[in-house]
Amino acid sequence: MAIGTASFIHDSVILLRNLLASGITDPVSASRSGTDSRFIMTSFPQHSVLYPLITIKQLGMVDIERMGMSTEQKRLYARYEVDVWSKSTKQRDEIAGSVYNVLRTNQLGIENNISGTVVEGLYNFQLINMFDRVEGEKEREKIHRKVLEFSYVYITV
C-alpha cells in the first residue's frame, strides 16, 4: 500500500492498522466471529465492544523542513497513538508489548512477508511515551487502557 501525499493521514493510519493486524493475534478471535466487533480499529466503536481492543489514530504532524532549495518536498514529523483496551492489566500489557514489538521490528518489512514502514515511506520509528489509564468508575466496569505514542518521519513527494 503506497502512502500518497494527498491522502497521507488516512493512508498511514490504515498501513499501521494493517501492520498491527498482521502481527498480533486476537486472543478472543473465536468470540468475535459472526459479530461486527473488530480487534484493531481506527476509532473507538459506537456499538458494544468485545475486549481486548486496539485503536489507532494520528495525533498530528509538523512540517520539519524543506528538502532543499527549489523543491516542494518536505520532511514531516507525524505522531500516532495506539490505545490498548482490556479488562485485564496483564492482557493489556502483553498486547501493548506486542504492538511495540510489531512496529519496531517491521520497519524494513522482514517479518510476516509484508511491506515494512520504510518501504511505504514512514521512516525513523520512535516510541515517544507509554502510560496507563483506567476507564470506568465501578470496579467491575473498569477498563484498563495502555496508551502508546510514537512517531515516524515522512518525506512528501
N, C-alpha and C positions, 0 to 999 in steps of 0.2 A: 504494500500500500504506500504509494508515494504521497508525501505531505506537500500540499500546494500552498504557496504563499498567501493566496487569497482566502483559502479555507484552513489556514494554519491551526486555529483554535480547535475547530471540530476534528480535523484530521489527526492532530497529535493526541487528543484525548481518546479517540477511537483506537488509534495504534497502541497506546499504552493499555487500554482496556483489553484488547485482543491479546497483547503480550502476557498480561496477567492471567487471562483465561486459559492460555495455552500452557502456563507453567505452574498453576496452583490447582490442586484437586479440591473440588467442593465436598466437604465432609458429609453433607446431607443431600447429595445429588438424587438419591432414590426418593427422598421425600418431596423434592421439587418436581419430579416427573409428573406431567399432566397438569401442572399449575402454571400461572403466569408469573411465578416467583423466579428470579434470577439470582445467581451468586455474585456476579460482578456487574455493576450498573454505573451509568454516568450521572445519575442523580438519585436521591433517596425516593423510593416509590411512594405513591399516594394510596396504594392499596395495602392490604395486610401483608406483613413481612414474615418470612421464614428466616431465622437467624442460623448461622452467621451470614453476614452480608458485607460486600466490599463496594464502596462508592469511590469514584474518581472524578476530579474536576480540575480545571485550570484556575489558578488563583489570580493570575495576571502575567504581564510581561513588560519588559523595559527595553527600549531601544538603546543598546550599549554604545555602538559606534558605527560609523560608516566604514566600509571595507576598502576605502581608497578614494583618491580624487577622481572625479568624473565617473562615478559609478552610483547606481541606486541601491546596490547591495548593502545590507545592514546586518549586524550581528545582534540578535535578540536574546535576552535572558528571560526564559519562561519558567514560571513557578507552578507547581501542581500540588494537589492534596489528595491523598488516598486515606479514606476512613475505613477502618475495620470495625464492624459492629458485631458483638456477640453477647450471649447471656453468661458466658464463662470467661474469666480473665485468662485462664490457661489457653483456651482455644483462641482467644483474641490475640494473645502474644505469639502463639505459634503461627497464625496466619500472617500477622504483621511481619514476623521474621521471614516468612516465605515471600511476601511482597517485596521486601528489601532485597532479598537474595535474587529473585527473578529479575528485577530492574538492574541490579548491579552486574549480574552475570550475562545478561543478554544484550549488552551494548554492541557486540560485534556479530551477533546472530549465530553463535556457535551451537547453542543448545536448542533442542526441540525442533530443529530443521525449519526455523522461521527466520525471517529477516530481522536483524538487530536494529537498535535505535540509531546507530551511526549510519548504517546503510540508508535509513529512511530520512536522515538529516537532523537527528537530535544528538548532540554531542555533549560530552563532559557531565555525565550524570553526577549529581551531588545530593546527598541527604542533608537537608538543612536543619530539620527539627523533628523530634518524635515525642509525643506526650499523650497522656491518658485523659479521658473524660468519662463521666458516668452520667447517663441519661435516665430520667425517671426518679420519682420521689419515694415510692414504696419499695421496700427491699425485694419483693418478688417481681416487681416491674422493672428493676434496674437493668439497663443495657450498658455493657462496658464497651467503650469506644477508644480505639488507638488511632491517633492522627499522625500521619507521616507527611511531612512537607519536603519536597525535593525540587530540583531544578535541572534544566537542560539548556544548552545554547543551541540556537537555530540560526542559520545563515539564509537570509532572504535571497531569492533569485531574481 
